[in-house]
């Protein structure tokens, strides 16, 4: 998932510097606000940093913690849950940002009066995606903390 996220983020980054795409993004508010901000930098940063770096960090922790301590991870089931919740959360967050950015961006240029009608859906959709992502982070944190507690208890 980390590699896939980095790939998507790299392609996204390449596309957003094409002069015609960059001009469109700038015309709708990138990177300072408005719909363009959802596409660049928000979507681009989240797929790279959360999808790429954070999932890689989680994987490294789950791999290295048992190697360093000689003790197993507290729960492989929780490790799988943290991966799937985080992966689904960051994917839905990224896709939501792109979809709302494109829809609102086109409206911004063609019919700005319609932007608030679409924007009212943005908060709830992003909140759900962010909440799924947060569940993944919290499950990861709980599993790592319980692993450390198990190590401390058994010492």
C-alpha angles and dihedrals in degrees: 000000000000092000092046090050092049090049092051090045092050093050089046090052092049093049095049093057094055101114097238092046091045091051091051092048092048091048090058097046109277124187100001104050145308125070093319089063089062091059098035120052104356102052093035094049095045096051090049101039103033100026096038111026102027096046089046089051091050091051092048091050093049090048101041102038093069091041093052097042100033089228127109124253110267096245131004088192090059089047089056091046092051090050095049097042091048094044094048091043096051092042093051091043091052095045092046092052091050095047094047091043092054096042095045092040093056091045090048089061100037108028113004092178089070095056095087090052091058095035092062088071093050097076098052095043093048090044091056093048091047091048091053088050091049091052088056092051094047093047089050092049092047092049093049092046092049089048090053090046090051090051092049092047094051094047 
